[in-house]
Amino acid sequence: MAEKFDVVVIGGGTAGLVTASGSARLGRRVALIEREALGGDCLWTGCVPTKALVASARLA
């Protein structure tokens, strides 16, 4: 059985999560499609500087 959605978001990075969450709050039926961990590269490996701080703390 096919499901119907008002909004389909491809990519669960920062922008995708904000879009999906905002659409759901407005009462839309939302499908979020992500093949990896939610949050995207920026959260897990790129933009968040805490990754470098955690690595440095482990070396100390």
N, CA, C and O atoms as CSV, one atom per row, in Angstrom:
chain,resi,resn,atom,element,x,y,z
A,1,MET,N,N,0.844,-1.176,0.000
A,1,MET,CA,C,0.000,0.000,0.000
A,1,MET,C,C,0.892,1.243,0.000
A,1,MET,O,O,1.796,1.367,0.827
A,2,ALA,N,N,0.638,2.133,-0.905
A,2,ALA,CA,C,1.402,3.377,-1.013
A,2,ALA,C,C,0.941,4.373,0.041
A,2,ALA,O,O,-0.247,4.471,0.352
A,3,GLU,N,N,1.905,5.110,0.582
A,3,GLU,CA,C,1.583,6.167,1.536
A,3,GLU,C,C,1.686,7.510,0.832
A,3,GLU,O,O,2.446,7.666,-0.124
A,4,LYS,N,N,0.922,8.465,1.308
A,4,LYS,CA,C,0.947,9.808,0.731
A,4,LYS,C,C,1.542,10.777,1.740
A,4,LYS,O,O,1.219,10.742,2.927
A,5,PHE,N,N,2.413,11.638,1.243
A,5,PHE,CA,C,3.060,12.642,2.076
A,5,PHE,C,C,2.873,14.013,1.445
A,5,PHE,O,O,2.769,14.142,0.225
A,6,ASP,N,N,2.832,15.027,2.288
A,6,ASP,CA,C,2.776,16.401,1.806
A,6,ASP,C,C,4.173,16.901,1.445
A,6,ASP,O,O,4.351,17.668,0.499
A,7,VAL,N,N,5.159,16.450,2.220
A,7,VAL,CA,C,6.537,16.890,2.039
A,7,VAL,C,C,7.450,15.669,2.106
A,7,VAL,O,O,7.327,14.845,3.013
A,8,VAL,N,N,8.358,15.556,1.151
A,8,VAL,CA,C,9.393,14.523,1.187
A,8,VAL,C,C,10.738,15.241,1.206
A,8,VAL,O,O,11.074,15.981,0.281
A,9,VAL,N,N,11.499,15.015,2.267
A,9,VAL,CA,C,12.800,15.657,2.422
A,9,VAL,C,C,13.874,14.608,2.144
A,9,VAL,O,O,13.892,13.547,2.768
A,10,ILE,N,N,14.755,14.907,1.217
A,10,ILE,CA,C,15.852,14.003,0.895
A,10,ILE,C,C,17.115,14.565,1.526
A,10,ILE,O,O,17.618,15.611,1.117
A,11,GLY,N,N,17.616,13.865,2.517
A,11,GLY,CA,C,18.817,14.286,3.224
A,11,GLY,C,C,18.487,14.730,4.632
A,11,GLY,O,O,17.710,15.663,4.837
A,12,GLY,N,N,19.084,14.055,5.601
A,12,GLY,CA,C,18.832,14.360,7.006
A,12,GLY,C,C,19.939,15.161,7.645
A,12,GLY,O,O,20.259,14.974,8.819
A,13,GLY,N,N,20.529,16.064,6.862
A,13,GLY,CA,C,21.511,16.988,7.426
A,13,GLY,C,C,20.791,18.102,8.174
A,13,GLY,O,O,19.587,18.023,8.419
A,14,THR,N,N,21.521,19.114,8.525
A,14,THR,CA,C,20.942,20.213,9.298
A,14,THR,C,C,19.726,20.821,8.610
A,14,THR,O,O,18.677,20.979,9.235
A,15,ALA,N,N,19.854,21.159,7.349
A,15,ALA,CA,C,18.742,21.784,6.625
A,15,ALA,C,C,17.566,20.826,6.477
A,15,ALA,O,O,16.412,21.232,6.613
A,16,GLY,N,N,17.851,19.566,6.201
A,16,GLY,CA,C,16.784,18.578,6.053
A,16,GLY,C,C,16.012,18.362,7.341
A,16,GLY,O,O,14.786,18.253,7.326
A,17,LEU,N,N,16.733,18.301,8.461
A,17,LEU,CA,C,16.069,18.119,9.756
A,17,LEU,C,C,15.193,19.315,10.108
A,17,LEU,O,O,14.080,19.151,10.606
A,18,VAL,N,N,15.698,20.515,9.847
A,18,VAL,CA,C,14.918,21.728,10.122
A,18,VAL,C,C,13.678,21.772,9.239
A,18,VAL,O,O,12.590,22.112,9.706
A,19,THR,N,N,13.838,21.432,7.975
A,19,THR,CA,C,12.709,21.431,7.042
A,19,THR,C,C,11.660,20.409,7.445
A,19,THR,O,O,10.469,20.721,7.469
A,20,ALA,N,N,12.086,19.197,7.759
A,20,ALA,CA,C,11.150,18.139,8.152
A,20,ALA,C,C,10.431,18.493,9.447
A,20,ALA,O,O,9.217,18.322,9.559
A,21,SER,N,N,11.181,18.984,10.416
A,21,SER,CA,C,10.590,19.345,11.707
A,21,SER,C,C,9.598,20.494,11.564
A,21,SER,O,O,8.495,20.440,12.110
A,22,GLY,N,N,9.987,21.524,10.836
A,22,GLY,CA,C,9.095,22.666,10.629
A,22,GLY,C,C,7.833,22.286,9.884
A,22,GLY,O,O,6.745,22.754,10.218
A,23,SER,N,N,7.973,21.442,8.878
A,23,SER,CA,C,6.801,20.997,8.118
A,23,SER,C,C,5.861,20.177,8.989
A,23,SER,O,O,4.642,20.332,8.913
A,24,ALA,N,N,6.427,19.308,9.815
A,24,ALA,CA,C,5.601,18.490,10.714
A,24,ALA,C,C,4.858,19.367,11.718
A,24,ALA,O,O,3.696,19.109,12.033
A,25,ARG,N,N,5.532,20.404,12.221
A,25,ARG,CA,C,4.872,21.316,13.171
A,25,ARG,C,C,3.711,22.065,12.536
A,25,ARG,O,O,2.771,22.473,13.219
A,26,LEU,N,N,3.787,22.241,11.226
A,26,LEU,CA,C,2.699,22.905,10.503
A,26,LEU,C,C,1.586,21.935,10.120
A,26,LEU,O,O,0.636,22.307,9.433
A,27,GLY,N,N,1.714,20.693,10.571
A,27,GLY,CA,C,0.664,19.713,10.330
A,27,GLY,C,C,0.809,18.925,9.040
A,27,GLY,O,O,-0.119,18.221,8.641
A,28,ARG,N,N,1.946,19.029,8.388
A,28,ARG,CA,C,2.157,18.292,7.148
A,28,ARG,C,C,2.591,16.860,7.444
A,28,ARG,O,O,3.224,16.589,8.464
A,29,ARG,N,N,2.242,15.952,6.541
A,29,ARG,CA,C,2.745,14.571,6.627
A,29,ARG,C,C,4.107,14.560,5.957
A,29,ARG,O,O,4.230,14.894,4.779
A,30,VAL,N,N,5.133,14.176,6.712
A,30,VAL,CA,C,6.509,14.320,6.247
A,30,VAL,C,C,7.211,12.965,6.168
A,30,VAL,O,O,7.077,12.132,7.065
A,31,ALA,N,N,7.956,12.759,5.091
A,31,ALA,CA,C,8.866,11.619,4.968
A,31,ALA,C,C,10.277,12.181,4.867
A,31,ALA,O,O,10.551,13.051,4.040
A,32,LEU,N,N,11.167,11.678,5.712
A,32,LEU,CA,C,12.567,12.099,5.693
A,32,LEU,C,C,13.405,10.911,5.234
A,32,LEU,O,O,13.369,9.846,5.850
A,33,ILE,N,N,14.151,11.091,4.160
A,33,ILE,CA,C,14.952,10.012,3.589
A,33,ILE,C,C,16.426,10.323,3.818
A,33,ILE,O,O,16.927,11.359,3.380
A,34,GLU,N,N,17.117,9.417,4.506
A,34,GLU,CA,C,18.548,9.588,4.791
A,34,GLU,C,C,19.205,8.218,4.791
A,34,GLU,O,O,18.706,7.297,5.437
A,35,ARG,N,N,20.304,8.069,4.085
A,35,ARG,CA,C,20.962,6.765,4.021
A,35,ARG,C,C,22.022,6.576,5.094
A,35,ARG,O,O,22.460,5.450,5.331
A,36,GLU,N,N,22.436,7.635,5.736
A,36,GLU,CA,C,23.468,7.567,6.770
A,36,GLU,C,C,22.864,8.029,8.099
A,36,GLU,O,O,21.643,8.052,8.255
A,37,ALA,N,N,23.714,8.392,9.045
A,37,ALA,CA,C,23.242,8.881,10.341
A,37,ALA,C,C,22.611,10.262,10.184
A,37,ALA,O,O,23.077,11.079,9.390
A,38,LEU,N,N,21.553,10.515,10.941
A,38,LEU,CA,C,20.921,11.835,10.910
A,38,LEU,C,C,21.899,12.885,11.414
A,38,LEU,O,O,22.681,12.632,12.330
A,39,GLY,N,N,21.849,14.038,10.822
A,39,GLY,CA,C,22.712,15.137,11.213
A,39,GLY,C,C,23.675,15.546,10.121
A,39,GLY,O,O,24.117,16.695,10.078
A,40,GLY,N,N,24.005,14.621,9.240
A,40,GLY,CA,C,24.872,14.933,8.114
A,40,GLY,C,C,26.334,15.087,8.476
A,40,GLY,O,O,26.729,14.950,9.634
A,41,ASP,N,N,27.127,15.374,7.456
A,41,ASP,CA,C,28.574,15.499,7.634
A,41,ASP,C,C,28.950,16.607,8.598
A,41,ASP,O,O,29.885,16.462,9.384
A,42,CYS,N,N,28.233,17.702,8.541
A,42,CYS,CA,C,28.585,18.840,9.387
A,42,CYS,C,C,28.513,18.467,10.868
A,42,CYS,O,O,29.397,18.832,11.643
A,43,LEU,N,N,27.495,17.762,11.252
A,43,LEU,CA,C,27.336,17.385,12.657
A,43,LEU,C,C,28.347,16.334,13.079
A,43,LEU,O,O,28.910,16.422,14.170
A,44,TRP,N,N,28.587,15.346,12.235
A,44,TRP,CA,C,29.407,14.200,12.635
A,44,TRP,C,C,30.895,14.374,12.379
A,44,TRP,O,O,31.705,13.875,13.160
A,45,THR,N,N,31.282,15.058,11.321
A,45,THR,CA,C,32.708,15.111,10.995
A,45,THR,C,C,33.228,16.484,10.621
A,45,THR,O,O,34.433,16.720,10.708
A,46,GLY,N,N,32.369,17.393,10.210
A,46,GLY,CA,C,32.862,18.615,9.600
A,46,GLY,C,C,32.870,19.846,10.467
A,46,GLY,O,O,33.908,20.222,11.013
A,47,CYS,N,N,31.730,20.475,10.600
A,47,CYS,CA,C,31.641,21.832,11.124
A,47,CYS,C,C,31.715,21.951,12.640
A,47,CYS,O,O,32.058,23.016,13.153
A,48,VAL,N,N,31.410,20.908,13.351
A,48,VAL,CA,C,31.320,21.018,14.805
A,48,VAL,C,C,32.723,20.897,15.411
A,48,VAL,O,O,33.328,19.828,15.336
A,49,PRO,N,N,33.249,21.969,16.008
A,49,PRO,CA,C,34.621,21.950,16.509
A,49,PRO,C,C,34.838,21.050,17.721
A,49,PRO,O,O,35.984,20.776,18.078
A,50,THR,N,N,33.781,20.590,18.352
A,50,THR,CA,C,33.964,19.732,19.527
A,50,THR,C,C,34.679,18.443,19.176
A,50,THR,O,O,35.318,17.844,20.041
A,51,LYS,N,N,34.588,17.996,17.924
A,51,LYS,CA,C,35.286,16.772,17.526
A,51,LYS,C,C,36.793,16.939,17.747
A,51,LYS,O,O,37.451,16.032,18.256
A,52,ALA,N,N,37.328,18.080,17.370
A,52,ALA,CA,C,38.754,18.339,17.570
A,52,ALA,C,C,39.074,18.454,19.051
A,52,ALA,O,O,40.119,17.984,19.501
A,53,LEU,N,N,38.185,19.074,19.805
A,53,LEU,CA,C,38.419,19.227,21.237
A,53,LEU,C,C,38.397,17.883,21.952
A,53,LEU,O,O,39.207,17.651,22.849
A,54,VAL,N,N,37.489,17.001,21.573
A,54,VAL,CA,C,37.412,15.674,22.186
A,54,VAL,C,C,38.676,14.885,21.868
A,54,VAL,O,O,39.240,14.235,22.748
A,55,ALA,N,N,39.121,14.937,20.627
A,55,ALA,CA,C,40.340,14.226,20.239
A,55,ALA,C,C,41.545,14.756,21.015
A,55,ALA,O,O,42.390,13.977,21.456
A,56,SER,N,N,41.627,16.066,21.181
A,56,SER,CA,C,42.730,16.667,21.935
A,56,SER,C,C,42.687,16.260,23.397
A,56,SER,O,O,43.727,15.997,24.001
A,57,ALA,N,N,41.496,16.206,23.966
A,57,ALA,CA,C,41.351,15.824,25.371
A,57,ALA,C,C,41.783,14.382,25.592
A,57,ALA,O,O,42.352,14.056,26.634
A,58,ARG,N,N,41.518,13.521,24.625
A,58,ARG,CA,C,41.924,12.117,24.762
A,58,ARG,C,C,43.444,11.972,24.738
A,58,ARG,O,O,43.996,11.077,25.377
A,59,LEU,N,N,44.107,12.842,24.012
A,59,LEU,CA,C,45.565,12.788,23.936
A,59,LEU,C,C,46.229,13.351,25.185
A,59,LEU,O,O,47.366,12.999,25.498
A,60,ALA,N,N,45.531,14.213,25.892
A,60,ALA,CA,C,46.112,14.877,27.069
A,60,ALA,C,C,46.215,13.947,28.262
A,60,ALA,O,O,46.682,14.357,29.325
